[in-house]
Amino acid sequence: MSHLNETRIDADLVSRLLRSQFPQWAHLLLEPVDSAGTDNAIYRLGERLAVRLPRVEWAVGQAEKEYRWLPKLAPHLPIAIPVPLALGAPGEEYPWHWSVYEWLEGENAGSGPLDDLRQAAVALGRFVAALQRADSAGGPPPGAHNSGRGVPLALRDAPVREALASLRDTIDTITAAAIWEDALQAPVWTEPPVWLHGDLHPGNLLVDQGRLRAVIDFGTLAVGDPACDVMVAWTFLSADSRADFRSELTVDDATWTRGRGWALSFGLIAYAYYKHTNPVLAGISRRAIDEVLADRFNAD
């Protein structure tokens, strides 16, 4: 499936952008990075740098957002996150801002060998808790810039219903609909908004030497309902590690229930969209659905 208004990016374009805007790095070897992500093209630049360029309109603004906020958040977080070093401007017929980052070692958690999922669960819990404690004053509220991650769940009801209808011959949509209703009925978040990553799943977690080392891709960064990041309990963790994750957080039952709803809505919408076009993202989203359904049966 091709994306509307997708911009063609290749090594020649990236080289020209570097030569014109950051000549100090233009001599370094440039290699494309294979990624299942849909928003950005990524190139490794030498041994220690990476270039990241939005390739679809909905990702426009992510580079500026990360350049502004990630350096402020990084000192408060117990896991490495991308460090933007330079913000590139439109040029060379490329229409949007782009960034140069420090390179982070590791494989994404969907393919990299992880020695101890419970260690990863604790590390993720501490990461989410630290992110939520960071000062959120002035942070961007959820909206089109982050695909609405962190909005009240009720605003996702229509696309979830549409996905359920399209998957009725593929998954147990009766149970899924019941879980979704539970999430919608949970009390909404009424406290001040907190920082959230917004897209915590295996594709955005890096594993190195068997341990979780970094969280990447903050394109959906915003301040909103903390339940959105709780979804990693189902998008990545398993039944025997979820309690370790929750033990590091201060979340009430309503937030946990909404977090399960976030995981289900992520899984349903993404699986319905990517099941025939992106096997990696389809696999990640289908796993989230299966974990949520299994969690319901275990609870019963």
Buried (B, 14 or more C-beta within 10 A) or exposed (E): EEEEEEBEBEEEBBBBBBEEBBEEBBEBEBEBBEBBBBBBBBBBBEEEBBBBBBBBBBBBBBBBBBBBBBEEBBEEBEBBBBBBBBBBEEEBEBEBBBBBBEBBEBBBBBEBEBEEBBBBBBBBBBBBBBBBEBEBEEBBEBEEBBBBBBBBBEEBBEBBEEBBEBBEEEBBBEBBBEBBEBBBEBEEBEEEBBBBBBBBBBBBBBBBEEBBBBBBBBBBBBBBBBBBBBBBBBBBBBEEBBEBBBEBBEBEEBBBBBBBBBBBBBBBBBBBBBBEEBEBBBBBBBBBBBBBBEBBEEEE
